[in-house]
Amino acid sequence: MTANPPDVTGYDPDSRDAQPEGSLETLIARIEAEIRELQFPGFSLDDSLNLGLLLVELGKERGLPIAIDITKGEQLLFHVALPGATPDNGHWIRAKKRTAARYEVPSLLVGLRARLSGGRIEDNAWFDQALYAAHGGSFPLYVTGVGAVATVTVSGLPQLQDHDLVVEALRDILRSAGAE
């Protein structure tokens, strides 16, 4: 089951096959543009609940086996596992949100930037894979003029689909807030 149809011409971070020329750079640029686009004027507990419930709605409509988490520092704001999610999703959520919080960029971007030099961040001895995961699915929640204040994380799909589902929900929430 997928959140969105796969991009057959784009970069696939889960594939070990040769990738289309320039596709890594294109995906990095897309995510950097998402960071600039997806900024909240403020982020409240109500915003957290609305975002979490939207992700639940999207997941249930599509029959996605996902777990969803929204965390601000040490405060758990929202957490749910939908049918089909497994206990492993909890590990992935913790590792991906630590990465997004530490680097203040989406967890997918951390892994992709490391690949620009031809390697993987996981191959560095200093990158503790027991604590961090540079895989897609965790996105910092940015407040304009403040920076990253929390993280929203999805786990259960291939990493690019986890990332894209979070971005879709953030766009919907921000669009709805702008219409009010």
ABEGO torsion letter per residue (X at the ends): XBABBBBAABBBAABABBBBBGAAAAAAAAAAAAAAABBBABBBAAAAAAAAAAAAAAAAAAGBBBBBBBBBEABBABBBBBBGBBAAAAAAAAAAAAAAAAAGBBAAAAAAAAAAAGBBAAABAABBAAABBBBBGBBBBBBBGAEBABBBBBBGBBAAAAAAAAAAAAAAAAAAAAAX
